[in-house]
Amino acid sequence: MAEETTISLFCGAGGMSLGFAQAGLKPLIAADHDQDACLTYEQNIGLKPFHTDLNEPSADFLAAIDAAHDPLALIGGPPCQGFSSAGQKNADDKRNRLIFAYLGLVERLKPKWFLFENVEGLLTSNRGKSVFLLAKKFIELGYLIRIEKVNFASFGLPQGRKRVIILGNRLGVAFQFPIPQFSFNSGKHKNINSLPPGPTLADAIFPLGQASDKMEDAVPYRSPAPENDYDARMRAGSSTFRQHTTTPTQTQAAAIAALKPGQTMQHLPEAYWPKSFKRRAYRRVKDGTPTEKRGGAPSGLKRLQGQLASLTITSAAAREFIHPVFNRPLTYRECARLQSFPDHFNFAGSNQSIATQIGNAFPAMAAQVFAEHIARIDSSFGADRNVTRSGLIDYELTRATAMSPPLAQTDTLLASLSDKQIGFSLLTA
Ligand SMILES: C[S@@+](CC[C@H](N)C(=O)[O-])C[C@H]1O[C@@H](n2cnc3c(N)ncnc32)[C@H](O)[C@@H]1O
């Protein structure tokens, strides 16, 4: 398996690539348009990504793609605004271009497998048409696909993080997703079952101890020996680590000190609210429009709870997520650990760029589970693995017990693609 070719598009800092490399599938080509992410990737994964806008990929990137013979997998998905209803087939519509560019690369490369990742919103974007058209295209390109909403905490990530994954192979052979290994509770996301409980936020970050003043300081661990399995995995033999510092927050010191574990800015008296938060809160009250419709929940400080899994790490986590015990936001290293980047993995760029790279990442731990899964299924194809099938006959249809109306709409659209061609499960993860 080690010499199999995998290609990472929209590679970012390299979370997905790291997980694939940990499973013995190190990407041979990577690309992203963010300079800092490319540098982080190169310094940690040991491969220089093509620094290119994948809307208009550079000639040298395309030449490398054309020279990659019969790759095992194309990994990574474009950030997706969704197909506009007016421009479903219009590759010139700006919002569609990245998706079409991505599909063009799948067509050009014909990888045996692809792993496409996106945010949950993909499932309900444009009344389900985005995921429907995407699925239809993959099927037209000869892939048998499976779409699932996955919570990475079920693979042992100390963080509730839901993403939509579309996995496909062009051999027409049906498959399942990796089986969940852990139960979890992040407060917002929970799945408490008979599986062993996954690591908590405390397991993940308490061994790092007090923050340091400078990004470049080499900080010793709170105790010389690993304190738990997750800590041992993150240390991976390191005796010190860097980037264990936080964004300055003098203006919010009083609010931070007042917050109890599990509380957010909304729990505090208005006297603690900064102007920007007040503006947002009042706007909500005035016209009653949910803030989600405005493009995101109101930002504000939240103190995390050590005994739970972390809330989802975004680019705002290093500003807004307060440590359960210390009166400060999480450090970049703590955020990186919650995304399962090992402690030797350092990030390039400004503090904001680092926070974005970490928040954007596909957790390496989950990527490793998927990579091992793909490799295992692929090796069972035997001689068939060089064949592309046109008949896409295997499927498994799993119905959710309770679906929101927008998700039910998506469900109907996907079902219309023919339940003989597509296996999907929109169960809440
Ligand atoms: C969700 S992140 C991917 C994270 C990555 N898979 C990982 O595991 O760390 C999306 C990435 O797409 C990149 N991106 C967005 N638009 C792009 C474009 N037009 N061309 C190339 N890269 C782009 C961003 O710079 C970002 O790194």
The ligand as a Gaussian input file, in Angstrom:
#p B3LYP/6-31G(d) Opt

LIG

0 1
 C      -11.600000      23.240000       4.964000
 S      -10.021000      23.750000       4.467000
 C       -9.223000      22.244000       4.114000
 C       -8.511000      21.651000       5.284000
 C       -7.635000      20.479000       4.942000
 N       -8.372000      19.445000       4.224000
 C       -6.997000      19.879000       6.187000
 O       -7.175000      18.730000       6.439000
 O       -6.313000      20.594000       6.950000
 C      -10.310000      24.405000       2.883000
 C       -9.062000      24.880000       2.173000
 O       -9.436000      25.274000       0.841000
 C       -8.530000      26.287000       0.449000
 N       -9.118000      27.003000      -0.698000
 C      -10.261000      27.731000      -0.721000
 N      -10.480000      28.200000      -1.960000
 C       -9.459000      27.754000      -2.750000
 C       -9.124000      27.901000      -4.119000
 N       -9.887000      28.629000      -4.937000
 N       -8.023000      27.285000      -4.572000
 C       -7.241000      26.559000      -3.760000
 N       -7.499000      26.386000      -2.446000
 C       -8.592000      26.969000      -1.939000
 C       -8.362000      27.133000       1.705000
 O       -7.154000      27.876000       1.652000
 C       -8.373000      26.066000       2.798000
 O       -7.063000      25.692000       3.155000

